[in-house]
């Protein structure tokens, strides 16, 4: 491993040390939600992947209760409900086609 790679790894470790697990999980929830929305529509439609993302959100949201700001948790609860409704609609549309 070169000197530049070692320095980069050390910098990444230093940055990770600054991040709380709850902040990391909130960012992860955001990323998963964005993927779910993308998989529910358009060219990237993939209902299997959308369901996996929704299931992951459904699992992670309760884990963060009490560790993340109430407003963020309320927002993710609304996002989850919207995704579940959009998924149900998409499944219904596919079964009608």
C-alpha positions as CSV (number, residue, x, y, z in Angstrom):
1,X,0.0,0.0,0.0
2,X,1.4,3.4,-1.0
3,X,1.9,6.4,1.2
4,X,-1.0,8.2,-0.5
5,X,-3.4,5.3,0.2
6,X,-2.3,5.1,3.8
7,X,-2.9,8.8,4.3
8,X,-6.4,8.5,2.6
9,X,-7.3,5.6,4.9
10,X,-6.2,7.5,7.9
11,X,-8.3,10.6,6.8
12,X,-11.3,8.3,6.3
13,X,-10.9,6.8,9.7
14,X,-10.6,10.3,11.3
15,X,-13.8,11.4,9.5
16,X,-15.7,8.3,10.6
17,X,-14.7,8.9,14.2
18,X,-16.6,12.2,14.0
19,X,-19.9,10.7,12.8
20,X,-22.4,9.3,15.2
21,X,-24.2,6.1,14.4
22,X,-27.6,7.8,14.6
23,X,-26.4,10.4,12.0
24,X,-25.0,7.7,9.8
25,X,-28.3,5.8,10.0
26,X,-30.3,8.9,9.2
27,X,-28.3,9.4,6.1
28,X,-28.7,5.7,5.3
29,X,-32.5,6.0,5.6
30,X,-32.5,9.0,3.3
31,X,-30.4,7.1,0.7
32,X,-32.7,4.0,1.0
33,X,-35.8,6.2,0.6
34,X,-34.4,7.8,-2.5
35,X,-33.6,4.4,-4.0
36,X,-37.1,3.2,-3.2
37,X,-38.7,6.2,-5.0
38,X,-36.5,5.6,-8.0
39,X,-37.4,1.9,-8.1
40,X,-41.1,2.6,-8.0
41,X,-41.2,4.6,-11.2
42,X,-39.7,5.5,-14.5
43,X,-37.1,3.6,-16.3
44,X,-35.6,2.2,-13.1
45,X,-38.8,0.5,-12.0
46,X,-38.1,-2.6,-10.1
47,X,-40.8,-3.6,-7.6
48,X,-38.7,-6.3,-6.0
49,X,-35.9,-3.8,-5.1
50,X,-38.5,-1.2,-4.1
51,X,-40.0,-3.7,-1.6
52,X,-36.6,-4.5,-0.2
53,X,-35.9,-0.8,0.4
54,X,-39.3,-0.3,2.0
55,X,-38.8,-3.3,4.2
56,X,-35.3,-1.9,5.2
57,X,-36.9,1.4,6.1
58,X,-39.6,-0.3,8.1
59,X,-37.0,-2.1,10.1
60,X,-34.6,0.8,10.6
61,X,-37.1,3.6,11.5
62,X,-38.1,2.1,14.9
63,X,-34.4,1.4,15.7
64,X,-33.7,5.1,15.6
65,X,-36.7,6.1,17.9
66,X,-35.3,8.1,20.8
67,X,-31.8,8.4,19.2
68,X,-32.7,10.8,16.4
69,X,-34.7,14.1,16.4
70,X,-38.4,13.6,16.6
71,X,-39.0,15.8,13.5
72,X,-36.7,13.5,11.5
73,X,-38.4,10.4,12.7
74,X,-41.9,11.9,12.0
75,X,-40.6,12.8,8.4
76,X,-39.3,9.3,7.8
77,X,-42.6,7.8,9.1
78,X,-44.4,9.9,6.5
79,X,-41.9,8.9,3.8
80,X,-42.4,5.2,4.7
81,X,-46.2,5.6,4.5
82,X,-46.0,7.3,1.2
83,X,-43.6,4.6,-0.2
84,X,-45.9,1.8,1.0
85,X,-48.9,3.5,-0.7
86,X,-46.9,4.0,-3.9
87,X,-45.8,0.4,-3.8
88,X,-49.3,-0.9,-3.3
89,X,-50.5,1.3,-6.2
90,X,-47.6,0.0,-8.5
91,X,-48.4,-3.6,-7.7
92,X,-52.0,-3.0,-8.4
93,X,-51.2,-1.4,-11.7
94,X,-48.9,-4.3,-12.7
95,X,-51.6,-6.9,-11.9
96,X,-54.1,-5.0,-14.0
97,X,-51.8,-4.8,-17.0
